[in-house]
Structures are given as structure tokens and as C-alpha cells.
Amino acid sequence: MEEKKMNLRLDVDVRKLEAERLRKGKTKAEEDLDSLKTDYKKLRLSIRTAGLGKTSEQWREEIQEEKNKANRWERKFQEV
């Protein structure tokens, strides 16, 4: 009977340790997730600030506008 009690106590201790390890792992995973979310927000802000978040259509329009400006300047230069 005493041996059974000892085994049960050991089993309880092992379960407690496993539960604590899992809690610590969960806490670490949540911290990592929060950190990733923060990094993602910073990255999205940097992309918007740098203008890199444009669609390919927006880039095509901007390039076309710049080409048109260059052509106008070229014509003005040739006229003079």
C-alpha cells in the first residue's frame, strides 16, 4: 500500500512538472507570437512609407507618368 502511495505521489509530481513545462512553453509561444505581430506591423508600415505596397497596376501607372514627363521634357529640349 505504501509503495502504491509513493508511486502515485511520484506520478502526481511528474504530471505537475509536465503541466508547468507546458505552461512555460505556452507563455513563450504567446510572447513569440506577440513579437511576430509587432514585427509584422512595423514591416507593413515601412512598406507603406517606402511606397513598396503598390500593386503592379499602380507601378505601371507611375512608370507611364514618369515616361510621359520625360517625353515632355525631351520635346521641350528639342524645341529650344
PDB file of N, CA, C and O in Angstrom:
ATOM      1  N   MET A   1       0.812  -1.189   0.000  1.00  0.00           N
ATOM      2  CA  MET A   1       0.000   0.000   0.000  1.00  0.00           C
ATOM      3  C   MET A   1       0.860   1.260   0.000  1.00  0.00           C
ATOM      4  O   MET A   1       0.586   2.203  -0.742  1.00  0.00           O
ATOM      5  N   GLU A   2       1.909   1.275   0.839  1.00  0.00           N
ATOM      6  CA  GLU A   2       2.818   2.427   0.881  1.00  0.00           C
ATOM      7  C   GLU A   2       3.508   2.626  -0.460  1.00  0.00           C
ATOM      8  O   GLU A   2       3.707   3.754  -0.913  1.00  0.00           O
ATOM      9  N   GLU A   3       3.864   1.524  -1.079  1.00  0.00           N
ATOM     10  CA  GLU A   3       4.524   1.611  -2.384  1.00  0.00           C
ATOM     11  C   GLU A   3       3.585   2.246  -3.404  1.00  0.00           C
ATOM     12  O   GLU A   3       4.018   3.057  -4.223  1.00  0.00           O
ATOM     13  N   LYS A   4       2.296   1.881  -3.359  1.00  0.00           N
ATOM     14  CA  LYS A   4       1.317   2.466  -4.268  1.00  0.00           C
ATOM     15  C   LYS A   4       1.203   3.965  -4.039  1.00  0.00           C
ATOM     16  O   LYS A   4       1.154   4.743  -4.992  1.00  0.00           O
ATOM     17  N   LYS A   5       1.161   4.376  -2.755  1.00  0.00           N
ATOM     18  CA  LYS A   5       1.070   5.795  -2.424  1.00  0.00           C
ATOM     19  C   LYS A   5       2.285   6.552  -2.968  1.00  0.00           C
ATOM     20  O   LYS A   5       2.152   7.636  -3.537  1.00  0.00           O
ATOM     21  N   MET A   6       3.466   5.963  -2.784  1.00  0.00           N
ATOM     22  CA  MET A   6       4.686   6.594  -3.254  1.00  0.00           C
ATOM     23  C   MET A   6       4.651   6.735  -4.781  1.00  0.00           C
ATOM     24  O   MET A   6       5.000   7.778  -5.334  1.00  0.00           O
ATOM     25  N   ASN A   7       4.222   5.663  -5.441  1.00  0.00           N
ATOM     26  CA  ASN A   7       4.129   5.707  -6.907  1.00  0.00           C
ATOM     27  C   ASN A   7       3.125   6.762  -7.371  1.00  0.00           C
ATOM     28  O   ASN A   7       3.359   7.470  -8.351  1.00  0.00           O
ATOM     29  N   LEU A   8       2.012   6.856  -6.655  1.00  0.00           N
ATOM     30  CA  LEU A   8       1.011   7.868  -7.003  1.00  0.00           C
ATOM     31  C   LEU A   8       1.555   9.270  -6.788  1.00  0.00           C
ATOM     32  O   LEU A   8       1.323  10.157  -7.609  1.00  0.00           O
ATOM     33  N   ARG A   9       2.273   9.480  -5.698  1.00  0.00           N
ATOM     34  CA  ARG A   9       2.876  10.789  -5.435  1.00  0.00           C
ATOM     35  C   ARG A   9       3.888  11.137  -6.518  1.00  0.00           C
ATOM     36  O   ARG A   9       3.937  12.267  -7.004  1.00  0.00           O
ATOM     37  N   LEU A  10       4.688  10.152  -6.885  1.00  0.00           N
ATOM     38  CA  LEU A  10       5.664  10.387  -7.957  1.00  0.00           C
ATOM     39  C   LEU A  10       4.954  10.716  -9.275  1.00  0.00           C
ATOM     40  O   LEU A  10       5.372  11.599 -10.024  1.00  0.00           O
ATOM     41  N   ASP A  11       3.888   9.994  -9.529  1.00  0.00           N
ATOM     42  CA  ASP A  11       3.119  10.241 -10.744  1.00  0.00           C
ATOM     43  C   ASP A  11       2.533  11.658 -10.741  1.00  0.00           C
ATOM     44  O   ASP A  11       2.556  12.351 -11.758  1.00  0.00           O
ATOM     45  N   VAL A  12       2.011  12.074  -9.589  1.00  0.00           N
ATOM     46  CA  VAL A  12       1.452  13.425  -9.460  1.00  0.00           C
ATOM     47  C   VAL A  12       2.551  14.459  -9.675  1.00  0.00           C
ATOM     48  O   VAL A  12       2.355  15.449 -10.379  1.00  0.00           O
ATOM     49  N   ASP A  13       3.718  14.219  -9.058  1.00  0.00           N
ATOM     50  CA  ASP A  13       4.837  15.150  -9.217  1.00  0.00           C
ATOM     51  C   ASP A  13       5.247  15.264 -10.693  1.00  0.00           C
ATOM     52  O   ASP A  13       5.482  16.362 -11.197  1.00  0.00           O
ATOM     53  N   VAL A  14       5.327  14.133 -11.362  1.00  0.00           N
ATOM     54  CA  VAL A  14       5.694  14.133 -12.780  1.00  0.00           C
ATOM     55  C   VAL A  14       4.662  14.914 -13.590  1.00  0.00           C
ATOM     56  O   VAL A  14       5.021  15.711 -14.457  1.00  0.00           O
ATOM     57  N   ARG A  15       3.387  14.683 -13.307  1.00  0.00           N
ATOM     58  CA  ARG A  15       2.314  15.403 -14.029  1.00  0.00           C
ATOM     59  C   ARG A  15       2.389  16.907 -13.778  1.00  0.00           C
ATOM     60  O   ARG A  15       2.188  17.710 -14.689  1.00  0.00           O
ATOM     61  N   LYS A  16       2.683  17.280 -12.519  1.00  0.00           N
ATOM     62  CA  LYS A  16       2.806  18.702 -12.198  1.00  0.00           C
ATOM     63  C   LYS A  16       3.955  19.335 -12.978  1.00  0.00           C
ATOM     64  O   LYS A  16       3.823  20.432 -13.521  1.00  0.00           O
ATOM     65  N   LEU A  17       5.076  18.632 -13.023  1.00  0.00           N
ATOM     66  CA  LEU A  17       6.234  19.141 -13.775  1.00  0.00           C
ATOM     67  C   LEU A  17       5.915  19.280 -15.264  1.00  0.00           C
ATOM     68  O   LEU A  17       6.282  20.269 -15.899  1.00  0.00           O
ATOM     69  N   GLU A  18       5.233  18.282 -15.805  1.00  0.00           N
ATOM     70  CA  GLU A  18       4.853  18.340 -17.216  1.00  0.00           C
ATOM     71  C   GLU A  18       3.909  19.509 -17.483  1.00  0.00           C
ATOM     72  O   GLU A  18       4.047  20.218 -18.479  1.00  0.00           O
ATOM     73  N   ALA A  19       2.945  19.701 -16.576  1.00  0.00           N
ATOM     74  CA  ALA A  19       1.992  20.807 -16.729  1.00  0.00           C
ATOM     75  C   ALA A  19       2.724  22.146 -16.660  1.00  0.00           C
ATOM     76  O   ALA A  19       2.435  23.044 -17.451  1.00  0.00           O
ATOM     77  N   GLU A  20       3.652  22.291 -15.740  1.00  0.00           N
ATOM     78  CA  GLU A  20       4.419  23.534 -15.626  1.00  0.00           C
ATOM     79  C   GLU A  20       5.260  23.784 -16.883  1.00  0.00           C
ATOM     80  O   GLU A  20       5.337  24.910 -17.374  1.00  0.00           O
ATOM     81  N   ARG A  21       5.881  22.729 -17.389  1.00  0.00           N
ATOM     82  CA  ARG A  21       6.680  22.852 -18.610  1.00  0.00           C
ATOM     83  C   ARG A  21       5.805  23.288 -19.780  1.00  0.00           C
ATOM     84  O   ARG A  21       6.204  24.129 -20.585  1.00  0.00           O
ATOM     85  N   LEU A  22       4.618  22.713 -19.866  1.00  0.00           N
ATOM     86  CA  LEU A  22       3.692  23.093 -20.934  1.00  0.00           C
ATOM     87  C   LEU A  22       3.221  24.541 -20.777  1.00  0.00           C
ATOM     88  O   LEU A  22       3.086  25.257 -21.769  1.00  0.00           O
ATOM     89  N   ARG A  23       2.973  24.970 -19.559  1.00  0.00           N
ATOM     90  CA  ARG A  23       2.562  26.367 -19.313  1.00  0.00           C
ATOM     91  C   ARG A  23       3.664  27.326 -19.751  1.00  0.00           C
ATOM     92  O   ARG A  23       3.407  28.338 -20.402  1.00  0.00           O
ATOM     93  N   LYS A  24       4.903  26.982 -19.378  1.00  0.00           N
ATOM     94  CA  LYS A  24       6.028  27.829 -19.771  1.00  0.00           C
ATOM     95  C   LYS A  24       6.168  27.862 -21.292  1.00  0.00           C
ATOM     96  O   LYS A  24       6.436  28.912 -21.875  1.00  0.00           O
ATOM     97  N   GLY A  25       5.986  26.719 -21.921  1.00  0.00           N
ATOM     98  CA  GLY A  25       6.060  26.661 -23.387  1.00  0.00           C
ATOM     99  C   GLY A  25       4.965  27.490 -24.036  1.00  0.00           C
ATOM    100  O   GLY A  25       5.193  28.166 -25.039  1.00  0.00           O
ATOM    101  N   LYS A  26       3.778  27.431 -23.456  1.00  0.00           N
ATOM    102  CA  LYS A  26       2.657  28.211 -23.994  1.00  0.00           C
ATOM    103  C   LYS A  26       2.936  29.700 -23.848  1.00  0.00           C
ATOM    104  O   LYS A  26       2.700  30.477 -24.773  1.00  0.00           O
ATOM    105  N   THR A  27       3.440  30.093 -22.686  1.00  0.00           N
ATOM    106  CA  THR A  27       3.769  31.503 -22.448  1.00  0.00           C
ATOM    107  C   THR A  27       4.821  31.979 -23.446  1.00  0.00           C
ATOM    108  O   THR A  27       4.703  33.070 -24.005  1.00  0.00           O
ATOM    109  N   LYS A  28       5.844  31.163 -23.667  1.00  0.00           N
ATOM    110  CA  LYS A  28       6.904  31.514 -24.621  1.00  0.00           C
ATOM    111  C   LYS A  28       6.335  31.635 -26.024  1.00  0.00           C
ATOM    112  O   LYS A  28       6.685  32.564 -26.751  1.00  0.00           O
ATOM    113  N   ALA A  29       5.470  30.718 -26.415  1.00  0.00           N
ATOM    114  CA  ALA A  29       4.860  30.763 -27.745  1.00  0.00           C
ATOM    115  C   ALA A  29       4.007  32.022 -27.902  1.00  0.00           C
ATOM    116  O   ALA A  29       4.010  32.645 -28.963  1.00  0.00           O
ATOM    117  N   GLU A  30       3.283  32.395 -26.858  1.00  0.00           N
ATOM    118  CA  GLU A  30       2.460  33.611 -26.918  1.00  0.00           C
ATOM    119  C   GLU A  30       3.338  34.855 -27.034  1.00  0.00           C
ATOM    120  O   GLU A  30       3.007  35.781 -27.775  1.00  0.00           O
ATOM    121  N   GLU A  31       4.456  34.879 -26.304  1.00  0.00           N
ATOM    122  CA  GLU A  31       5.380  36.008 -26.405  1.00  0.00           C
ATOM    123  C   GLU A  31       5.970  36.097 -27.810  1.00  0.00           C
ATOM    124  O   GLU A  31       6.075  37.183 -28.382  1.00  0.00           O
ATOM    125  N   ASP A  32       6.352  34.954 -28.355  1.00  0.00           N
ATOM    126  CA  ASP A  32       6.897  34.928 -29.715  1.00  0.00           C
ATOM    127  C   ASP A  32       5.870  35.417 -30.728  1.00  0.00           C
ATOM    128  O   ASP A  32       6.199  36.165 -31.649  1.00  0.00           O
ATOM    129  N   LEU A  33       4.628  34.990 -30.551  1.00  0.00           N
ATOM    130  CA  LEU A  33       3.562  35.418 -31.457  1.00  0.00           C
ATOM    131  C   LEU A  33       3.353  36.926 -31.367  1.00  0.00           C
ATOM    132  O   LEU A  33       3.209  37.592 -32.393  1.00  0.00           O
ATOM    133  N   ASP A  34       3.336  37.466 -30.161  1.00  0.00           N
ATOM    134  CA  ASP A  34       3.198  38.913 -29.986  1.00  0.00           C
ATOM    135  C   ASP A  34       4.349  39.656 -30.660  1.00  0.00           C
ATOM    136  O   ASP A  34       4.148  40.690 -31.297  1.00  0.00           O
ATOM    137  N   SER A  35       5.543  39.119 -30.510  1.00  0.00           N
ATOM    138  CA  SER A  35       6.712  39.740 -31.122  1.00  0.00           C
ATOM    139  C   SER A  35       6.599  39.710 -32.653  1.00  0.00           C
ATOM    140  O   SER A  35       6.914  40.693 -33.324  1.00  0.00           O
ATOM    141  N   LEU A  36       6.152  38.582 -33.191  1.00  0.00           N
ATOM    142  CA  LEU A  36       5.979  38.484 -34.642  1.00  0.00           C
ATOM    143  C   LEU A  36       4.922  39.461 -35.138  1.00  0.00           C
ATOM    144  O   LEU A  36       5.086  40.073 -36.194  1.00  0.00           O
ATOM    145  N   LYS A  37       3.838  39.608 -34.381  1.00  0.00           N
ATOM    146  CA  LYS A  37       2.791  40.551 -34.770  1.00  0.00           C
ATOM    147  C   LYS A  37       3.339  41.975 -34.799  1.00  0.00           C
ATOM    148  O   LYS A  37       3.049  42.741 -35.717  1.00  0.00           O
ATOM    149  N   THR A  38       4.131  42.321 -33.789  1.00  0.00           N
ATOM    150  CA  THR A  38       4.724  43.654 -33.732  1.00  0.00           C
ATOM    151  C   THR A  38       5.659  43.866 -34.916  1.00  0.00           C
ATOM    152  O   THR A  38       5.617  44.908 -35.570  1.00  0.00           O
ATOM    153  N   ASP A  39       6.503  42.875 -35.188  1.00  0.00           N
ATOM    154  CA  ASP A  39       7.420  42.982 -36.325  1.00  0.00           C
ATOM    155  C   ASP A  39       6.662  43.112 -37.638  1.00  0.00           C
ATOM    156  O   ASP A  39       7.062  43.881 -38.513  1.00  0.00           O
ATOM    157  N   TYR A  40       5.577  42.370 -37.782  1.00  0.00           N
ATOM    158  CA  TYR A  40       4.767  42.428 -38.999  1.00  0.00           C
ATOM    159  C   TYR A  40       4.166  43.828 -39.178  1.00  0.00           C
ATOM    160  O   TYR A  40       4.167  44.373 -40.282  1.00  0.00           O
ATOM    161  N   LYS A  41       3.654  44.404 -38.081  1.00  0.00           N
ATOM    162  CA  LYS A  41       3.082  45.753 -38.163  1.00  0.00           C
ATOM    163  C   LYS A  41       4.144  46.761 -38.573  1.00  0.00           C
ATOM    164  O   LYS A  41       3.881  47.634 -39.400  1.00  0.00           O
ATOM    165  N   LYS A  42       5.343  46.651 -38.002  1.00  0.00           N
ATOM    166  CA  LYS A  42       6.437  47.560 -38.349  1.00  0.00           C
ATOM    167  C   LYS A  42       6.823  47.399 -39.817  1.00  0.00           C
ATOM    168  O   LYS A  42       7.069  48.384 -40.514  1.00  0.00           O
ATOM    169  N   LEU A  43       6.872  46.155 -40.279  1.00  0.00           N
ATOM    170  CA  LEU A  43       7.224  45.891 -41.671  1.00  0.00           C
ATOM    171  C   LEU A  43       6.187  46.478 -42.617  1.00  0.00           C
ATOM    172  O   LEU A  43       6.540  47.106 -43.615  1.00  0.00           O
ATOM    173  N   ARG A  44       4.900  46.277 -42.307  1.00  0.00           N
ATOM    174  CA  ARG A  44       3.832  46.832 -43.155  1.00  0.00           C
ATOM    175  C   ARG A  44       3.916  48.352 -43.201  1.00  0.00           C
ATOM    176  O   ARG A  44       3.727  48.953 -44.258  1.00  0.00           O
ATOM    177  N   LEU A  45       4.200  48.979 -42.056  1.00  0.00           N
ATOM    178  CA  LEU A  45       4.336  50.429 -42.012  1.00  0.00           C
ATOM    179  C   LEU A  45       5.522  50.879 -42.861  1.00  0.00           C
ATOM    180  O   LEU A  45       5.426  51.867 -43.589  1.00  0.00           O
ATOM    181  N   SER A  46       6.633  50.162 -42.770  1.00  0.00           N
ATOM    182  CA  SER A  46       7.816  50.500 -43.574  1.00  0.00           C
ATOM    183  C   SER A  46       7.516  50.365 -45.062  1.00  0.00           C
ATOM    184  O   SER A  46       7.942  51.192 -45.868  1.00  0.00           O
ATOM    185  N   ILE A  47       6.786  49.325 -45.414  1.00  0.00           N
ATOM    186  CA  ILE A  47       6.441  49.112 -46.823  1.00  0.00           C
ATOM    187  C   ILE A  47       5.569  50.250 -47.326  1.00  0.00           C
ATOM    188  O   ILE A  47       5.779  50.762 -48.426  1.00  0.00           O
ATOM    189  N   ARG A  48       4.580  50.650 -46.512  1.00  0.00           N
ATOM    190  CA  ARG A  48       3.703  51.757 -46.914  1.00  0.00           C
ATOM    191  C   ARG A  48       4.494  53.054 -47.013  1.00  0.00           C
ATOM    192  O   ARG A  48       4.317  53.826 -47.955  1.00  0.00           O
ATOM    193  N   THR A  49       5.367  53.290 -46.038  1.00  0.00           N
ATOM    194  CA  THR A  49       6.158  54.519 -46.007  1.00  0.00           C
ATOM    195  C   THR A  49       7.077  54.590 -47.225  1.00  0.00           C
ATOM    196  O   THR A  49       7.244  55.656 -47.819  1.00  0.00           O
ATOM    197  N   ALA A  50       7.666  53.466 -47.593  1.00  0.00           N
ATOM    198  CA  ALA A  50       8.588  53.427 -48.725  1.00  0.00           C
ATOM    199  C   ALA A  50       7.853  53.352 -50.055  1.00  0.00           C
ATOM    200  O   ALA A  50       8.474  53.476 -51.111  1.00  0.00           O
ATOM    201  N   GLY A  51       6.557  53.156 -50.021  1.00  0.00           N
ATOM    202  CA  GLY A  51       5.795  53.076 -51.267  1.00  0.00           C
ATOM    203  C   GLY A  51       5.900  51.734 -51.954  1.00  0.00           C
ATOM    204  O   GLY A  51       5.573  51.608 -53.134  1.00  0.00           O
ATOM    205  N   LEU A  52       6.351  50.740 -51.234  1.00  0.00           N
ATOM    206  CA  LEU A  52       6.531  49.422 -51.836  1.00  0.00           C
ATOM    207  C   LEU A  52       5.262  48.592 -51.834  1.00  0.00           C
ATOM    208  O   LEU A  52       5.236  47.499 -52.400  1.00  0.00           O
ATOM    209  N   GLY A  53       4.210  49.097 -51.204  1.00  0.00           N
ATOM    210  CA  GLY A  53       2.975  48.337 -51.102  1.00  0.00           C
ATOM    211  C   GLY A  53       2.036  48.551 -52.274  1.00  0.00           C
ATOM    212  O   GLY A  53       0.844  48.259 -52.182  1.00  0.00           O
ATOM    213  N   LYS A  54       2.575  49.064 -53.381  1.00  0.00           N
ATOM    214  CA  LYS A  54       1.729  49.342 -54.537  1.00  0.00           C
ATOM    215  C   LYS A  54       1.455  48.066 -55.325  1.00  0.00           C
ATOM    216  O   LYS A  54       2.243  47.120 -55.319  1.00  0.00           O
ATOM    217  N   THR A  55       0.322  48.076 -55.998  1.00  0.00           N
ATOM    218  CA  THR A  55       0.012  46.956 -56.879  1.00  0.00           C
ATOM    219  C   THR A  55       0.796  47.127 -58.166  1.00  0.00           C
ATOM    220  O   THR A  55       1.324  48.207 -58.433  1.00  0.00           O
ATOM    221  N   SER A  56       0.879  46.074 -58.964  1.00  0.00           N
ATOM    222  CA  SER A  56       1.608  46.177 -60.225  1.00  0.00           C
ATOM    223  C   SER A  56       0.952  47.209 -61.146  1.00  0.00           C
ATOM    224  O   SER A  56       1.636  47.888 -61.913  1.00  0.00           O
ATOM    225  N   GLU A  57      -0.365  47.320 -61.067  1.00  0.00           N
ATOM    226  CA  GLU A  57      -1.057  48.326 -61.892  1.00  0.00           C
ATOM    227  C   GLU A  57      -0.665  49.733 -61.458  1.00  0.00           C
ATOM    228  O   GLU A  57      -0.451  50.604 -62.301  1.00  0.00           O
ATOM    229  N   GLN A  58      -0.570  49.960 -60.172  1.00  0.00           N
ATOM    230  CA  GLN A  58      -0.146  51.274 -59.675  1.00  0.00           C
ATOM    231  C   GLN A  58       1.280  51.588 -60.112  1.00  0.00           C
ATOM    232  O   GLN A  58       1.589  52.726 -60.465  1.00  0.00           O
ATOM    233  N   TRP A  59       2.149  50.578 -60.088  1.00  0.00           N
ATOM    234  CA  TRP A  59       3.525  50.787 -60.553  1.00  0.00           C
ATOM    235  C   TRP A  59       3.535  51.108 -62.047  1.00  0.00           C
ATOM    236  O   TRP A  59       4.272  51.995 -62.478  1.00  0.00           O
ATOM    237  N   ARG A  60       2.722  50.394 -62.849  1.00  0.00           N
ATOM    238  CA  ARG A  60       2.666  50.665 -64.290  1.00  0.00           C
ATOM    239  C   ARG A  60       2.221  52.101 -64.546  1.00  0.00           C
ATOM    240  O   ARG A  60       2.792  52.794 -65.389  1.00  0.00           O
ATOM    241  N   GLU A  61       1.196  52.546 -63.815  1.00  0.00           N
ATOM    242  CA  GLU A  61       0.710  53.917 -63.986  1.00  0.00           C
ATOM    243  C   GLU A  61       1.790  54.931 -63.631  1.00  0.00           C
ATOM    244  O   GLU A  61       1.983  55.915 -64.345  1.00  0.00           O
ATOM    245  N   GLU A  62       2.495  54.690 -62.524  1.00  0.00           N
ATOM    246  CA  GLU A  62       3.541  55.622 -62.114  1.00  0.00           C
ATOM    247  C   GLU A  62       4.672  55.653 -63.137  1.00  0.00           C
ATOM    248  O   GLU A  62       5.194  56.724 -63.446  1.00  0.00           O
ATOM    249  N   ILE A  63       5.046  54.517 -63.653  1.00  0.00           N
ATOM    250  CA  ILE A  63       6.105  54.449 -64.655  1.00  0.00           C
ATOM    251  C   ILE A  63       5.674  55.176 -65.918  1.00  0.00           C
ATOM    252  O   ILE A  63       6.458  55.913 -66.515  1.00  0.00           O
ATOM    253  N   GLN A  64       4.420  54.965 -66.325  1.00  0.00           N
ATOM    254  CA  GLN A  64       3.910  55.638 -67.517  1.00  0.00           C
ATOM    255  C   GLN A  64       3.916  57.152 -67.336  1.00  0.00           C
ATOM    256  O   GLN A  64       4.279  57.888 -68.253  1.00  0.00           O
ATOM    257  N   GLU A  65       3.514  57.617 -66.152  1.00  0.00           N
ATOM    258  CA  GLU A  65       3.551  59.051 -65.863  1.00  0.00           C
ATOM    259  C   GLU A  65       4.963  59.594 -65.972  1.00  0.00           C
ATOM    260  O   GLU A  65       5.180  60.661 -66.546  1.00  0.00           O
ATOM    261  N   GLU A  66       5.916  58.870 -65.427  1.00  0.00           N
ATOM    262  CA  GLU A  66       7.317  59.321 -65.498  1.00  0.00           C
ATOM    263  C   GLU A  66       7.819  59.327 -66.930  1.00  0.00           C
ATOM    264  O   GLU A  66       8.559  60.228 -67.326  1.00  0.00           O
ATOM    265  N   LYS A  67       7.423  58.328 -67.713  1.00  0.00           N
ATOM    266  CA  LYS A  67       7.813  58.313 -69.128  1.00  0.00           C
ATOM    267  C   LYS A  67       7.218  59.510 -69.858  1.00  0.00           C
ATOM    268  O   LYS A  67       7.886  60.137 -70.679  1.00  0.00           O
ATOM    269  N   ASN A  68       5.961  59.824 -69.555  1.00  0.00           N
ATOM    270  CA  ASN A  68       5.312  60.971 -70.182  1.00  0.00           C
ATOM    271  C   ASN A  68       6.039  62.267 -69.816  1.00  0.00           C
ATOM    272  O   ASN A  68       6.251  63.121 -70.676  1.00  0.00           O
ATOM    273  N   LYS A  69       6.419  62.416 -68.551  1.00  0.00           N
ATOM    274  CA  LYS A  69       7.171  63.595 -68.129  1.00  0.00           C
ATOM    275  C   LYS A  69       8.493  63.688 -68.879  1.00  0.00           C
ATOM    276  O   LYS A  69       8.880  64.756 -69.352  1.00  0.00           O
ATOM    277  N   ALA A  70       9.178  62.555 -68.979  1.00  0.00           N
ATOM    278  CA  ALA A  70      10.469  62.542 -69.684  1.00  0.00           C
ATOM    279  C   ALA A  70      10.283  62.925 -71.147  1.00  0.00           C
ATOM    280  O   ALA A  70      11.092  63.665 -71.707  1.00  0.00           O
ATOM    281  N   ASN A  71       9.223  62.424 -71.761  1.00  0.00           N
ATOM    282  CA  ASN A  71       8.961  62.757 -73.171  1.00  0.00           C
ATOM    283  C   ASN A  71       8.664  64.243 -73.330  1.00  0.00           C
ATOM    284  O   ASN A  71       9.134  64.861 -74.286  1.00  0.00           O
ATOM    285  N   ARG A  72       7.892  64.832 -72.413  1.00  0.00           N
ATOM    286  CA  ARG A  72       7.602  66.267 -72.487  1.00  0.00           C
ATOM    287  C   ARG A  72       8.874  67.084 -72.376  1.00  0.00           C
ATOM    288  O   ARG A  72       9.079  68.039 -73.126  1.00  0.00           O
ATOM    289  N   TRP A  73       9.732  66.701 -71.430  1.00  0.00           N
ATOM    290  CA  TRP A  73      10.991  67.422 -71.276  1.00  0.00           C
ATOM    291  C   TRP A  73      11.868  67.255 -72.520  1.00  0.00           C
ATOM    292  O   TRP A  73      12.540  68.196 -72.941  1.00  0.00           O
ATOM    293  N   GLU A  74      11.858  66.079 -73.092  1.00  0.00           N
ATOM    294  CA  GLU A  74      12.642  65.824 -74.314  1.00  0.00           C
ATOM    295  C   GLU A  74      12.148  66.721 -75.443  1.00  0.00           C
ATOM    296  O   GLU A  74      12.954  67.311 -76.162  1.00  0.00           O
ATOM    297  N   ARG A  75      10.826  66.828 -75.606  1.00  0.00           N
ATOM    298  CA  ARG A  75      10.264  67.691 -76.667  1.00  0.00           C
ATOM    299  C   ARG A  75      10.619  69.160 -76.433  1.00  0.00           C
ATOM    300  O   ARG A  75      10.980  69.877 -77.366  1.00  0.00           O
ATOM    301  N   LYS A  76      10.510  69.604 -75.151  1.00  0.00           N
ATOM    302  CA  LYS A  76      10.853  70.986 -74.838  1.00  0.00           C
ATOM    303  C   LYS A  76      12.319  71.253 -75.146  1.00  0.00           C
ATOM    304  O   LYS A  76      12.667  72.306 -75.681  1.00  0.00           O
ATOM    305  N   PHE A  77      13.171  70.301 -74.809  1.00  0.00           N
ATOM    306  CA  PHE A  77      14.601  70.451 -75.054  1.00  0.00           C
ATOM    307  C   PHE A  77      14.872  70.556 -76.569  1.00  0.00           C
ATOM    308  O   PHE A  77      15.690  71.366 -77.004  1.00  0.00           O
ATOM    309  N   GLN A  78      14.178  69.731 -77.356  1.00  0.00           N
ATOM    310  CA  GLN A  78      14.389  69.742 -78.810  1.00  0.00           C
ATOM    311  C   GLN A  78      13.851  71.033 -79.443  1.00  0.00           C
ATOM    312  O   GLN A  78      14.395  71.506 -80.442  1.00  0.00           O
ATOM    313  N   GLU A  79      12.801  71.594 -78.875  1.00  0.00           N
ATOM    314  CA  GLU A  79      12.232  72.829 -79.399  1.00  0.00           C
ATOM    315  C   GLU A  79      13.185  73.999 -79.190  1.00  0.00           C
ATOM    316  O   GLU A  79      13.222  74.926 -79.999  1.00  0.00           O
ATOM    317  N   VAL A  80      13.941  73.959 -78.126  1.00  0.00           N
ATOM    318  CA  VAL A  80      14.863  75.058 -77.805  1.00  0.00           C
ATOM    319  C   VAL A  80      16.135  74.818 -78.559  1.00  0.00           C
ATOM    320  O   VAL A  80      17.073  75.608 -78.455  1.00  0.00           O
TER     321      VAL A  80
END
